[in-house]
């Protein structure tokens, strides 16, 4: 099965670090909730197909930092 989503964690410097990959959005959302319950850090779900953040445990302001931290294609 193809992996469709990555879960990323935003560190104190504003850099996004890869946490894990999942195959479906429901699993990704459940995992985001679990991680957020145990940590005050921000986590995002990143969809590989169109290179978009589809969910976040934090604010929208961090999305810009996510896109800026990704390599251009």
N, CA, C and O of each residue as an XYZ file, in Angstrom:
292
protein
N       0.844     -1.185      0.000
C       0.000      0.000      0.000
C       0.888      1.247      0.000
O       1.919      1.285      0.670
N       0.484      2.238     -0.741
C       1.224      3.491     -0.836
C       0.971      4.391      0.370
O      -0.171      4.565      0.795
N       2.020      4.947      0.905
C       1.875      5.889      2.011
C       1.445      7.235      1.454
O       2.044      7.752      0.511
N       0.406      7.794      2.047
C      -0.148      9.044      1.533
C       0.099     10.250      2.430
O       0.057     11.387      1.959
N       0.357     10.021      3.712
C       0.453     11.128      4.666
C       1.691     10.991      5.544
O       2.103      9.888      5.902
N       2.273     12.143      5.880
C       3.360     12.205      6.852
C       2.880     13.047      8.029
O       2.123     14.003      7.859
N       3.325     12.681      9.207
C       3.078     13.491     10.389
C       4.400     14.160     10.732
O       5.435     13.506     10.860
N       4.341     15.473     10.878
C       5.524     16.280     11.149
C       5.358     17.022     12.471
O       4.245     17.376     12.862
N       6.472     17.251     13.149
C       6.472     17.991     14.418
C       7.266     19.270     14.222
O       8.342     19.258     13.623
N       6.736     20.364     14.726
C       7.437     21.648     14.647
C       8.300     21.814     15.889
O       7.794     21.764     17.010
N       9.608     22.012     15.694
C      10.490     22.182     16.847
C      10.531     23.647     17.284
O       9.871     24.501     16.692
N      11.301     23.919     18.309
C      11.356     25.279     18.877
C      11.925     26.312     17.924
O      11.675     27.508     18.082
N      12.689     25.862     16.934
C      13.269     26.777     15.949
C      12.352     27.020     14.765
O      12.689     27.787     13.862
N      11.178     26.361     14.763
C      10.243     26.522     13.657
C      10.487     25.556     12.516
O       9.857     25.665     11.464
N      11.392     24.613     12.713
C      11.689     23.613     11.695
C      10.763     22.415     11.888
O      10.486     22.006     13.016
N      10.289     21.861     10.777
C       9.424     20.700     10.859
C      10.244     19.423     10.744
O      11.061     19.271      9.836
N      10.013     18.514     11.676
C      10.722     17.244     11.735
C       9.752     16.106     11.442
O       8.626     16.093     11.940
N      10.196     15.158     10.638
C       9.354     14.014     10.295
C       9.185     13.131     11.526
O      10.150     12.861     12.241
N       7.939     12.677     11.773
C       7.637     11.791     12.900
C       7.333     10.383     12.398
O       7.960      9.412     12.820
N       6.358     10.286     11.486
C       5.972      8.977     10.964
C       5.111      9.131      9.718
O       4.678     10.232      9.377
N       4.872      8.021      9.050
C       4.017      8.005      7.870
C       2.813      7.113      8.136
O       2.897      6.135      8.880
N       1.696      7.467      7.518
C       0.469      6.668      7.640
C      -0.205      6.598      6.276
O       0.069      7.401      5.385
N      -1.089      5.622      6.137
C      -1.701      5.367      4.832
C      -3.049      6.038      4.612
O      -3.472      6.194      3.467
N      -3.737      6.440      5.682
C      -5.058      7.033      5.484
C      -5.279      8.186      6.454
O      -4.632      8.276      7.497
N      -6.196      9.057      6.089
C      -6.423     10.287      6.855
C      -6.996     10.017      8.242
O      -6.669     10.737      9.185
N      -7.828      9.014      8.389
C      -8.403      8.723      9.708
C      -7.327      8.294     10.690
O      -7.328      8.722     11.844
N      -6.418      7.459     10.243
C      -5.291      7.046     11.090
C      -4.415      8.242     11.411
O      -3.950      8.391     12.541
N      -4.191      9.091     10.426
C      -3.372     10.290     10.631
C      -4.004     11.216     11.667
O      -3.313     11.722     12.551
N      -5.304     11.439     11.563
C      -5.979     12.328     12.523
C      -5.953     11.745     13.936
O      -5.745     12.470     14.909
N      -6.163     10.442     14.039
C      -6.118      9.791     15.353
C      -4.719      9.918     15.961
O      -4.575     10.187     17.154
N      -3.718      9.727     15.151
C      -2.334      9.827     15.622
C      -1.989     11.261     16.014
O      -1.271     11.484     16.989
N      -2.499     12.234     15.257
C      -2.290     13.641     15.583
C      -2.878     13.962     16.953
O      -2.263     14.666     17.755
N      -4.075     13.438     17.212
C      -4.702     13.653     18.530
C      -3.875     13.020     19.646
O      -3.695     13.625     20.703
N      -3.371     11.805     19.418
C      -2.547     11.127     20.431
C      -1.276     11.913     20.728
O      -0.932     12.132     21.890
N      -0.596     12.327     19.699
C       0.649     13.071     19.878
C       0.403     14.407     20.577
O       1.175     14.810     21.447
N      -0.672     15.087     20.192
C      -0.995     16.388     20.778
C      -1.377     16.279     22.243
O      -1.127     17.197     23.025
N      -1.982     15.159     22.616
C      -2.377     14.957     24.012
C      -1.163     14.774     24.920
O      -1.228     15.068     26.113
N      -0.062     14.289     24.359
C       1.132     14.005     25.146
C       2.191     15.102     25.068
O       3.177     15.070     25.804
N       1.988     16.064     24.185
C       3.017     17.079     23.967
C       2.382     18.428     23.656
O       1.313     18.496     23.050
N       3.044     19.492     24.073
C       2.566     20.836     23.737
C       3.102     21.291     22.385
O       2.771     22.379     21.914
N       3.929     20.459     21.765
C       4.469     20.789     20.443
C       3.362     20.766     19.397
O       2.314     20.150     19.591
N       3.612     21.437     18.306
C       2.659     21.449     17.196
C       2.973     20.306     16.237
O       4.136     20.019     15.955
N       1.925     19.661     15.743
C       2.057     18.587     14.770
C       1.166     18.897     13.575
O       0.117     19.526     13.717
N       1.592     18.449     12.394
C       0.777     18.629     11.196
C       0.700     17.317     10.422
O       1.572     16.454     10.523
N      -0.373     17.200      9.651
C      -0.521     16.088      8.718
C      -0.275     16.654      7.332
O      -0.940     17.599      6.907
N       0.675     16.075      6.638
C       1.103     16.536      5.324
C       0.721     15.485      4.281
O       1.117     14.325      4.391
N      -0.048     15.893      3.272
C      -0.486     14.972      2.219
C       0.522     14.995      1.086
O       0.771     16.043      0.489
N       1.103     13.840      0.791
C       2.163     13.741     -0.220
C       1.667     13.980     -1.644
O       2.405     14.518     -2.470
N       0.448     13.594     -1.938
C      -0.050     13.670     -3.311
C       0.026     15.088     -3.869
O       0.500     15.298     -4.985
N      -0.441     16.053     -3.092
C      -0.458     17.437     -3.572
C       0.391     18.380     -2.710
O       0.321     19.601     -2.851
N       1.188     17.793     -1.819
C       2.118     18.568     -0.991
C       1.421     19.642     -0.164
O       1.830     20.803     -0.159
N       0.372     19.238      0.530
C      -0.411     20.186      1.332
C      -0.555     19.710      2.768
O      -0.606     18.512      3.044
N      -0.619     20.682      3.680
C      -0.969     20.400      5.059
C      -2.483     20.271      5.104
O      -3.198     21.177      4.674
N      -2.975     19.155      5.619
C      -4.421     18.938      5.649
C      -4.999     19.001      7.057
O      -6.218     19.040      7.222
N      -4.142     19.011      8.070
C      -4.605     19.163      9.455
C      -3.423     19.614     10.299
O      -2.266     19.333      9.985
N      -3.741     20.319     11.374
C      -2.700     20.829     12.250
C      -3.193     20.848     13.684
O      -4.374     21.081     13.940
N      -2.291     20.603     14.611
C      -2.649     20.712     16.018
C      -2.444     22.130     16.520
O      -2.764     22.432     17.670
N      -1.912     23.010     15.668
C      -1.621     24.381     16.064
C      -2.294     25.389     15.163
O      -3.325     25.111     14.551
N      -1.712     26.534     15.091
C      -2.306     27.647     14.358
C      -1.934     27.647     12.883
O      -0.986     26.978     12.473
N      -2.680     28.397     12.093
C      -2.429     28.524     10.658
C      -1.125     29.245     10.348
O      -0.556     29.048      9.274
N      -0.635     30.083     11.273
C       0.597     30.827     11.016
C       1.775     29.882     10.772
O       2.706     30.216     10.038
N       1.728     28.711     11.389
C       2.847     27.787     11.244
C       2.872     27.120      9.875
O       3.906     26.583      9.477
N       1.769     27.141      9.153
C       1.733     26.507      7.832
C       2.729     27.164      6.895
O       3.395     26.479      6.118
N       2.839     28.478      6.959
C       3.794     29.178      6.101
C       5.208     28.681      6.384
O       5.986     28.450      5.458
N       5.535     28.521      7.652
C       6.861     28.025      8.017
C       7.084     26.616      7.490
O       8.198     26.263      7.103
N       6.035     25.816      7.476
C       6.154     24.460      6.939
C       6.533     24.508      5.472
O       7.485     23.847      5.057
N       5.808     25.274      4.688
C       6.088     25.355      3.261
C       7.473     25.923      2.989
O       8.143     25.501      2.047
N       7.901     26.865      3.797
C       9.220     27.457      3.604
C      10.334     26.482      3.959
O      11.446     26.596      3.443
N      10.045     25.519      4.841
C      11.074     24.570      5.250
C      11.188     23.371      4.298
O      12.127     22.584      4.409
N      10.238     23.230      3.365
C      10.278     22.112      2.429
C      11.140     22.445      1.220
O      11.155     23.586      0.759
N      11.861     21.445      0.705
C      12.640     21.702     -0.504
C      11.730     21.933     -1.700
O      10.661     21.329     -1.796
N      12.145     22.795     -2.603
C      11.323     23.027     -3.805
C      11.493     21.864     -4.767
O      12.522     21.188     -4.783
N      10.467     21.650     -5.560
C      10.444     20.500     -6.477
C      10.810     20.946     -7.867
O      10.849     20.129     -8.787
